[in-house]
Amino acid sequence: HNDNNGDIKTMSTTHSKEHHAAQLNPTQHTNQLVNQTIHQALSTRSTMGFTKTLIRAGNGAMPTRGQSVTVHCTGFGKNRDLNSKFWSTKDAGQQPFTFRVGMGEVIKGWDESVIAMSLGEIAKIHCTPDYAYGAGGFPAWGIQPNSELIFEIEVLGYK
């Protein structure tokens, strides 16, 4: 629309989803609802868990629940930067870390990934926040609340 100055003004209107849906035919409306449902399901599924990237295969021998597993580990995700290291067992003064796998002694991403790693294996584990330190984060290490983290884990032994 032109006013007296010759400037073009844009008029905008907003419609609620309900109003928009009412203008669609029933098939379009159903397809829109199905697409929203699929999107929500995919979003929900992708927000929990971990992904594992194999760096070096192990010997095939896996630990069992409750066994003490010793690992080298380097964690990345300091201040939400997945390239920024926050801790490593390989740092000066550190040593390999031992825990009972599958017993809830460590974050869920470790518990569920390490139990499926064989002796000598090295893998990169990318954890969603709920499989890492969750809403509380780990401020002492620079891990912000609800941070994704990446761990490079090497299984050194188990007993």
Accessible surface in RSA format (square Angstrom, percent):
REM  Atomic radii and reference values for relative SASA: ProtOr
REM  Chains: A
REM  Algorithm: Lee & Richards
REM  Probe-radius: 1.40
REM  Slices: 20
REM RES _ NUM      All-atoms   Total-Side   Main-Chain    Non-polar    All polar
REM                ABS   REL    ABS   REL    ABS   REL    ABS   REL    ABS   REL
RES HIS A   1   132.46  72.4  88.88  61.8  43.58 111.5  76.47  78.8  55.99  65.1
RES ASN A   2   112.19  77.4  83.20  80.4  29.00  69.8  19.56  47.1  92.64  89.5
RES ASP A   3    44.32  31.0  29.03  28.9  15.29  36.2  29.16  68.6  15.16  15.1
RES ASN A   4   160.28 110.5 122.54 118.4  37.74  90.9  35.20  84.7 125.08 120.9
RES ASN A   5   119.51  82.4  83.70  80.9  35.81  86.2  21.81  52.5  97.69  94.4
RES GLY A   6    53.65  66.2   0.00   N/A  53.65  66.2  31.22  85.7  22.43  50.2
RES ASP A   7    79.61  55.8  74.98  74.6   4.63  10.9  18.69  44.0  60.92  60.8
RES ILE A   8   141.39  80.5 113.08  84.2  28.31  68.2 113.08  81.4  28.31  76.8
RES LYS A   9   112.52  54.9 105.36  64.6   7.16  17.0  60.08  54.1  52.44  55.9
RES THR A  10   129.38  92.0  96.58  97.9  32.80  78.2  71.12  95.5  58.26  88.1
RES MET A  11   152.46  79.0 121.60  80.5  30.87  73.5 105.02  89.3  47.45  62.9
RES SER A  12   101.71  85.9  70.40  93.9  31.32  72.1  41.26  87.9  60.46  84.7
RES THR A  13   108.78  77.4  81.06  82.2  27.72  66.1  67.81  91.1  40.97  61.9
RES THR A  14   133.58  95.0 105.67 107.1  27.91  66.5  77.84 104.5  55.75  84.3
RES HIS A  15   111.49  60.9  78.80  54.8  32.69  83.6  60.72  62.6  50.76  59.1
RES SER A  16    61.02  51.6  43.33  57.8  17.69  40.8  44.68  95.1  16.35  22.9
RES LYS A  17   147.95  72.2 140.28  86.1   7.67  18.3  94.70  85.2  53.25  56.7
RES GLU A  18   132.76  76.2 123.00  93.1   9.76  23.2  72.77 140.8  59.99  49.0
RES HIS A  19    84.78  46.3  78.57  54.6   6.22  15.9  57.24  59.0  27.54  32.0
RES HIS A  20    82.88  45.3  82.78  57.5   0.09   0.2  53.72  55.4  29.16  33.9
RES ALA A  21    16.19  14.9  12.26  18.9   3.93   8.9  12.52  17.6   3.67   9.7
RES ALA A  22    85.82  78.9  46.56  71.9  39.26  89.3  59.17  83.3  26.64  70.6
RES GLN A  23   118.83  66.4  81.98  59.9  36.85  87.7  39.06  83.1  79.77  60.5
RES LEU A  24    41.15  22.9  28.00  20.0  13.15  33.1  28.49  20.0  12.66  34.1
RES ASN A  25    77.31  53.3  68.90  66.6   8.41  20.3  35.46  85.3  41.85  40.4
RES PRO A  26   111.81  81.5 104.65  95.4   7.16  26.0 111.35  91.9   0.46   2.9
RES THR A  27    91.98  65.4  87.48  88.7   4.50  10.7  56.15  75.4  35.83  54.2
RES GLN A  28    89.59  50.1  84.76  61.9   4.82  11.5  25.41  54.1  64.17  48.7
RES HIS A  29    59.10  32.3  59.10  41.1   0.00   0.0  40.10  41.3  19.00  22.1
RES THR A  30    75.67  53.8  75.35  76.4   0.32   0.8  51.54  69.2  24.13  36.5
RES ASN A  31    80.65  55.6  79.38  76.7   1.27   3.1  18.94  45.6  61.71  59.6
RES GLN A  32    49.48  27.7  44.03  32.2   5.46  13.0  21.42  45.6  28.06  21.3
RES LEU A  33    85.23  47.5  84.50  60.5   0.73   1.8  84.70  59.5   0.53   1.4
RES VAL A  34    73.46  48.3  71.29  64.5   2.17   5.2  73.41  63.8   0.05   0.1
RES ASN A  35    95.57  65.9  90.28  87.2   5.29  12.7  25.36  61.0  70.21  67.9
RES GLN A  36    59.76  33.4  55.35  40.5   4.41  10.5  31.40  66.8  28.36  21.5
RES THR A  37    85.56  60.9  84.63  85.8   0.93   2.2  61.09  82.1  24.47  37.0
RES ILE A  38    90.62  51.6  88.67  66.1   1.95   4.7  90.62  65.3   0.00   0.0
RES HIS A  39   122.18  66.8 119.90  83.3   2.28   5.8  75.98  78.3  46.20  53.8
RES GLN A  40   114.14  63.8 111.79  81.7   2.35   5.6  36.70  78.1  77.44  58.7
RES ALA A  41    60.08  55.2  47.29  73.0  12.79  29.1  56.27  79.2   3.81  10.1
RES LEU A  42    87.26  48.6  85.35  61.1   1.91   4.8  85.77  60.2   1.49   4.0
RES SER A  43    44.06  37.2  38.14  50.9   5.92  13.6  33.58  71.5  10.48  14.7
RES THR A  44    87.67  62.4  82.75  83.9   4.92  11.7  63.26  85.0  24.41  36.9
RES ARG A  45   173.42  72.8 158.90  81.0  14.51  34.6  74.79 102.2  98.63  59.8
RES SER A  46    82.74  69.9  56.16  75.0  26.58  61.2  50.70 108.0  32.04  44.9
RES THR A  47    77.49  55.1  68.01  68.9   9.48  22.6  62.67  84.2  14.82  22.4
RES MET A  48   114.59  59.3  96.36  63.8  18.23  43.4  62.91  53.5  51.68  68.5
RES GLY A  49    10.02  12.4   0.00   N/A  10.02  12.4  10.02  27.5   0.00   0.0
RES PHE A  50    63.89  32.0  37.02  22.9  26.87  69.9  39.07  23.7  24.82  71.0
RES THR A  51    92.05  65.5  87.36  88.6   4.69  11.2  80.04 107.5  12.01  18.2
RES LYS A  52    80.10  39.1  48.66  29.9  31.44  74.9  31.77  28.6  48.33  51.5
RES THR A  53    83.99  59.7  80.71  81.8   3.29   7.8  54.33  73.0  29.66  44.8
RES LEU A  54    97.91  54.5  71.90  51.4  26.02  65.4  71.90  50.5  26.02  70.0
RES ILE A  55    87.26  49.7  54.40  40.5  32.87  79.2  58.36  42.0  28.90  78.4
RES ARG A  56   114.64  48.1 109.31  55.7   5.32  12.7  60.55  82.8  54.09  32.8
RES ALA A  57    70.14  64.5  51.31  79.2  18.83  42.8  52.16  73.5  17.98  47.6
RES GLY A  58    26.05  32.1   0.00   N/A  26.05  32.1   4.30  11.8  21.75  48.7
RES ASN A  59   100.82  69.5  59.16  57.2  41.66 100.3  44.71 107.6  56.12  54.2
RES GLY A  60    53.94  66.5   0.00   N/A  53.94  66.5  34.66  95.1  19.27  43.2
RES ALA A  61    45.15  41.5  34.70  53.5  10.46  23.8  44.13  62.1   1.02   2.7
RES MET A  62    99.37  51.5  81.23  53.8  18.13  43.2  81.23  69.1  18.13  24.0
RES PRO A  63     5.65   4.1   0.00   0.0   5.65  20.5   0.00   0.0   5.65  35.1
RES THR A  64    86.11  61.2  82.80  83.9   3.31   7.9  72.88  97.9  13.23  20.0
RES ARG A  65   164.23  69.0 139.55  71.1  24.69  58.8  50.54  69.1 113.70  68.9
RES GLY A  66    28.46  35.1   0.00   N/A  28.46  35.1  13.89  38.1  14.57  32.6
RES GLN A  67    50.61  28.3  46.86  34.2   3.76   8.9  17.34  36.9  33.27  25.2
RES SER A  68    30.13  25.5  28.29  37.8   1.84   4.2   3.63   7.7  26.50  37.1
RES VAL A  69     0.00   0.0   0.00   0.0   0.00   0.0   0.00   0.0   0.00   0.0
RES THR A  70    37.37  26.6  37.37  37.9   0.00   0.0  21.07  28.3  16.30  24.6
RES VAL A  71     0.00   0.0   0.00   0.0   0.00   0.0   0.00   0.0   0.00   0.0
RES HIS A  72    38.61  21.1  38.08  26.5   0.53   1.4  15.85  16.3  22.76  26.5
RES CYS A  73     1.00   0.8   0.00   0.0   1.00   2.3   0.85   2.2   0.14   0.2
RES THR A  74    21.36  15.2  21.25  21.5   0.11   0.3  10.62  14.3  10.74  16.2
RES GLY A  75     0.00   0.0   0.00   N/A   0.00   0.0   0.00   0.0   0.00   0.0
RES PHE A  76    47.75  23.9  47.75  29.6   0.00   0.0  47.75  29.0   0.00   0.0
RES GLY A  77     0.00   0.0   0.00   N/A   0.00   0.0   0.00   0.0   0.00   0.0
RES LYS A  78    81.92  40.0  81.32  49.9   0.60   1.4  25.69  23.1  56.23  59.9
RES ASN A  79    88.54  61.1  71.05  68.7  17.49  42.1  26.12  62.9  62.42  60.3
RES ARG A  80   135.78  57.0 109.23  55.7  26.55  63.2  58.75  80.3  77.03  46.7
RES ASP A  81    68.19  47.8  62.02  61.7   6.17  14.6  25.50  60.0  42.70  42.6
RES LEU A  82    56.95  31.7  47.01  33.6   9.94  25.0  47.01  33.0   9.94  26.7
RES ASN A  83   134.97  93.1 110.54 106.8  24.43  58.8  28.37  68.3 106.59 103.0
RES SER A  84    33.37  28.2  26.86  35.8   6.52  15.0  14.37  30.6  19.00  26.6
RES LYS A  85    94.66  46.2  77.07  47.3  17.59  41.9  44.90  40.4  49.75  53.0
RES PHE A  86    23.42  11.7   0.00   0.0  23.42  60.9   3.71   2.3  19.70  56.4
RES TRP A  87    35.37  14.2  32.27  15.6   3.10   7.3  30.11  16.1   5.27   8.5
RES SER A  88     3.06   2.6   3.06   4.1   0.00   0.0   1.43   3.0   1.64   2.3
RES THR A  89     2.42   1.7   0.06   0.1   2.36   5.6   0.06   0.1   2.36   3.6
RES LYS A  90   125.83  61.4  91.98  56.4  33.86  80.6  60.03  54.0  65.80  70.1
RES ASP A  91    49.86  34.9  41.63  41.4   8.24  19.5  20.69  48.7  29.17  29.1
RES ALA A  92   108.33  99.6  69.69 107.6  38.64  87.9  82.29 115.9  26.04  69.0
RES GLY A  93    86.79 107.0   0.00   N/A  86.79 107.0  43.53 119.4  43.27  96.9
RES GLN A  94    88.54  49.5  65.38  47.8  23.16  55.1   3.94   8.4  84.60  64.2
RES GLN A  95   138.62  77.5 131.23  95.9   7.39  17.6  34.87  74.2 103.75  78.7
RES PRO A  96    55.07  40.1  42.47  38.7  12.60  45.8  42.47  35.1  12.60  78.3
RES PHE A  97    75.36  37.7  72.18  44.7   3.18   8.3  75.36  45.7   0.00   0.0
RES THR A  98    71.08  50.6  48.03  48.7  23.05  54.9  35.59  47.8  35.48  53.6
RES PHE A  99     8.16   4.1   2.95   1.8   5.21  13.6   8.16   4.9   0.00   0.0
RES ARG A 100   107.88  45.3 107.77  54.9   0.10   0.2  33.34  45.6  74.54  45.2
RES VAL A 101     0.00   0.0   0.00   0.0   0.00   0.0   0.00   0.0   0.00   0.0
RES GLY A 102    19.27  23.8   0.00   N/A  19.27  23.8   9.93  27.3   9.34  20.9
RES MET A 103    72.61  37.6  43.94  29.1  28.66  68.2  47.15  40.1  25.45  33.7
RES GLY A 104    60.52  74.6   0.00   N/A  60.52  74.6  28.24  77.5  32.28  72.3
RES GLU A 105    86.58  49.7  49.06  37.1  37.52  89.3  37.38  72.3  49.20  40.2
RES VAL A 106    27.64  18.2   8.40   7.6  19.24  46.4  18.85  16.4   8.79  23.8
RES ILE A 107    25.07  14.3  15.16  11.3   9.91  23.9  22.64  16.3   2.43   6.6
RES LYS A 108    97.48  47.6  89.36  54.8   8.12  19.3  48.76  43.9  48.72  51.9
RES GLY A 109     0.00   0.0   0.00   N/A   0.00   0.0   0.00   0.0   0.00   0.0
RES TRP A 110    11.38   4.6  11.38   5.5   0.00   0.0  11.01   5.9   0.37   0.6
RES ASP A 111    14.75  10.3  13.47  13.4   1.28   3.0   5.81  13.7   8.94   8.9
RES GLU A 112    72.89  41.8  63.28  47.9   9.61  22.9  29.47  57.0  43.41  35.4
RES SER A 113     0.63   0.5   0.00   0.0   0.63   1.5   0.63   1.3   0.00   0.0
RES VAL A 114     0.00   0.0   0.00   0.0   0.00   0.0   0.00   0.0   0.00   0.0
RES ILE A 115    54.75  31.2  48.66  36.2   6.10  14.7  48.66  35.0   6.10  16.5
RES ALA A 116    48.36  44.5  41.39  63.9   6.98  15.9  44.17  62.2   4.20  11.1
RES MET A 117     0.00   0.0   0.00   0.0   0.00   0.0   0.00   0.0   0.00   0.0
RES SER A 118     5.99   5.1   5.99   8.0   0.00   0.0   1.68   3.6   4.30   6.0
RES LEU A 119    59.10  32.9  57.15  40.9   1.95   4.9  57.15  40.1   1.95   5.2
RES GLY A 120    22.46  27.7   0.00   N/A  22.46  27.7  22.28  61.1   0.18   0.4
RES GLU A 121    10.36   5.9  10.36   7.8   0.00   0.0   0.07   0.1  10.29   8.4
RES ILE A 122    25.06  14.3  25.06  18.7   0.00   0.0  25.06  18.0   0.00   0.0
RES ALA A 123     0.00   0.0   0.00   0.0   0.00   0.0   0.00   0.0   0.00   0.0
RES LYS A 124    80.44  39.2  79.37  48.7   1.06   2.5  25.11  22.6  55.33  58.9
RES ILE A 125     0.00   0.0   0.00   0.0   0.00   0.0   0.00   0.0   0.00   0.0
RES HIS A 126    56.22  30.7  54.35  37.8   1.87   4.8  36.11  37.2  20.11  23.4
RES CYS A 127     0.00   0.0   0.00   0.0   0.00   0.0   0.00   0.0   0.00   0.0
RES THR A 128    20.11  14.3  20.11  20.4   0.00   0.0  20.11  27.0   0.00   0.0
RES PRO A 129    31.00  22.6  31.00  28.3   0.00   0.0  31.00  25.6   0.00   0.0
RES ASP A 130    62.14  43.5  38.62  38.4  23.52  55.6  41.49  97.6  20.65  20.6
RES TYR A 131    23.98  11.2  23.98  13.6   0.00   0.0   1.49   1.1  22.50  27.7
RES ALA A 132    11.05  10.2   0.13   0.2  10.92  24.8   0.13   0.2  10.92  28.9
RES TYR A 133    63.29  29.5  45.29  25.8  18.00  46.8  31.64  23.8  31.65  39.0
RES GLY A 134    18.54  22.9   0.00   N/A  18.54  22.9  17.00  46.6   1.54   3.4
RES ALA A 135    77.78  71.5  59.97  92.5  17.82  40.5  60.16  84.7  17.63  46.7
RES GLY A 136    54.31  67.0   0.00   N/A  54.31  67.0  39.15 107.4  15.16  34.0
RES GLY A 137    12.56  15.5   0.00   N/A  12.56  15.5   0.02   0.1  12.53  28.1
RES PHE A 138    66.01  33.0  63.71  39.5   2.30   6.0  66.01  40.0   0.00   0.0
RES PRO A 139   105.97  77.2  86.33  78.7  19.65  71.4  90.39  74.6  15.58  96.8
RES ALA A 140    90.83  83.5  47.83  73.8  43.00  97.8  61.03  85.9  29.80  78.9
RES TRP A 141    79.61  31.9  73.25  35.5   6.36  14.9  54.37  29.0  25.24  40.9
RES GLY A 142    12.98  16.0   0.00   N/A  12.98  16.0  11.23  30.8   1.75   3.9
RES ILE A 143     1.49   0.8   0.99   0.7   0.50   1.2   0.99   0.7   0.50   1.4
RES GLN A 144    63.37  35.4  62.46  45.7   0.91   2.2  11.35  24.2  52.02  39.5
RES PRO A 145    57.14  41.6  57.02  52.0   0.13   0.5  57.02  47.1   0.13   0.8
RES ASN A 146    86.50  59.7  76.09  73.5  10.41  25.1  21.39  51.5  65.11  62.9
RES SER A 147     4.12   3.5   0.80   1.1   3.31   7.6   2.39   5.1   1.72   2.4
RES GLU A 148    76.62  44.0  70.39  53.2   6.24  14.9  16.53  32.0  60.10  49.1
RES LEU A 149     0.01   0.0   0.01   0.0   0.00   0.0   0.01   0.0   0.00   0.0
RES ILE A 150    26.11  14.9  26.11  19.5   0.00   0.0  26.11  18.8   0.00   0.0
RES PHE A 151     3.24   1.6   3.24   2.0   0.00   0.0   3.24   2.0   0.00   0.0
RES GLU A 152    57.39  33.0  54.57  41.3   2.83   6.7   5.58  10.8  51.82  42.3
RES ILE A 153     0.00   0.0   0.00   0.0   0.00   0.0   0.00   0.0   0.00   0.0
RES GLU A 154    30.38  17.4  29.83  22.6   0.55   1.3   3.49   6.7  26.89  22.0
RES VAL A 155     0.78   0.5   0.00   0.0   0.78   1.9   0.00   0.0   0.78   2.1
RES LEU A 156    70.24  39.1  40.91  29.3  29.33  73.7  44.25  31.1  25.99  69.9
RES GLY A 157    19.16  23.6   0.00   N/A  19.16  23.6  19.16  52.6   0.00   0.0
RES TYR A 158    57.40  26.8  28.61  16.3  28.79  74.9  24.09  18.1  33.31  41.1
RES LYS A 159   180.02  87.8 151.16  92.7  28.86  68.7 117.51 105.8  62.51  66.6
END  Absolute sums over single chains surface
CHAIN  1 A    10080.6       7994.9       2085.7       5687.5       4393.2
END  Absolute sums over all chains
TOTAL         10080.6       7994.9       2085.7       5687.5       4393.2
